[in-house]
Amino acid sequence: MTGRPEGAAGASGQREPQFAHPSEAQFGALLTYYGISWLYEPTTFPLSWDAEGHVTQAFAPDFYLPDYD
């Protein structure tokens, strides 16, 4: 989706993301201004697991740019 974040109000009935920091909202607005599609915190990537297979460390990127996958 170009020109607005995927998951924004009006897109598939989802709401505007709740950013953790105002700088993230500014960055999202900048991406939208330049017509770059983005998702906010769409997934978490496990990095390590304990002996029972439970995730002990993970990384959750703030923005995902699906057009640049």
N, C-alpha and C positions, 0 to 999 in steps of 0.2 A: 504494500500500500504506500503510495507516494504522497508526500505533503502533509501527512499527519501520522502519529504513531499508531501502529497496529495495537488494538486494544483500547484505543481512545474512545471517549463518549461518542456514541452513534455508530461505531464500527462493531458489528456483530453483537450489539447489545451490551458490550463490556464498558466498564467505567474508565475514567481517566486514571492513570497510575498514581499512587501515593508515593512520592519521592522521599528518600531518606534525608536529602539535603537540598537546599535551594539551588546549588550549583548543578545538580542533576537535572532539575527542571529547566534551567537555562541551557544546558547541553542538549536536552531533548528538543527545546524550541529551536535551537540552532540547526539541528539535524532536519527538523520539519521545514524550516525556512529554505534550506537547500534541497528539499525534495527527497531526502534520504529516508527510506523506510527503516523503522526501528521497533524493537520490543524491549520493554523494561523488565529486567530480572526474569527472563522466561524460563530459566532452568538452573539447576545446580549440578556441577560435575564432581563426582566423588574422586578423591585423590588417594586415600588410604583406608584400609579396613582392619578391624581387629581379628583375632583368631576365629571368632564366631561369625564373621562376615558382616558385622555392623560397620557402617561408615564412621570413621573417626576424624577425618578431615575432608573438607569439600571447598570448592571455589564456586561462587555465584557472581558472574560478571553483571555489571549494572546494565549494560546495553548490548543488544545483539542486532547486527545489521544483516537481515536475511538476504538482501541483494548482493552481498559480498561474501557469501558462504563458500 
